[in-house]
Amino acid sequence: MTDATPLASEQITPETFLAQLRRVNTDRYQAWIGDADDAGILFDAAELGGEVGELLNVVKKLEREARGWRGSRAAPEDFADECADVLICLDKLARRMDVDLEAATIRKFNATSDKVGLPQRLSATPVPGDQDASQAQGERLREVIYRYQCDAGLAPDDAAADADGIVEAYLAAPRCDGAGWGADGG
Ligand SMILES: [Mg+2]
């Protein structure tokens, strides 16, 4: 008999939100259709179109209310719900062509910024457990703690084992003139 219980290390899978959406969305779709034939890309495209229509219908109702016209109403929560439905169905459609929505969005957004000469850029979500990202975050945190130590007049603690204590000490201590501990070699 096969032991299907995942190892502890497998139970916590670092992933971005969009990666989680793709995984759970796919699982739910499979559970939803059961043994039925796969719907295919045209169904998913039609479903996305339907959700975009529902979103626009909510916008229409909100606009109707803003103008004081009679007719049915929608709430801001309906707007949020339909935005969510659009994202969920866009992911289902993108999956058909194996599109990584995060990577594609970053690539397209930044290409448009380049094209029109604007500085705004997107970057990938740091994934907990990603060695490079975690290391970079750790280095930034150590740098911040070191600067706090300097401002608080504390001796640098390379181990930074008591980050909370250091921050508490920093908050409790009077601010220095900005030169910081060690600026003069002390
Ligand atoms: Mg909907």
Boltz pocket constraint, residues with backbone or C-beta under 6 A from the ligand:
constraints:
  - pocket:
      binder: B
      contacts: [[A, 51], [A, 54], [A, 81], [A, 82], [A, 85]]
      max_distance: 6.0
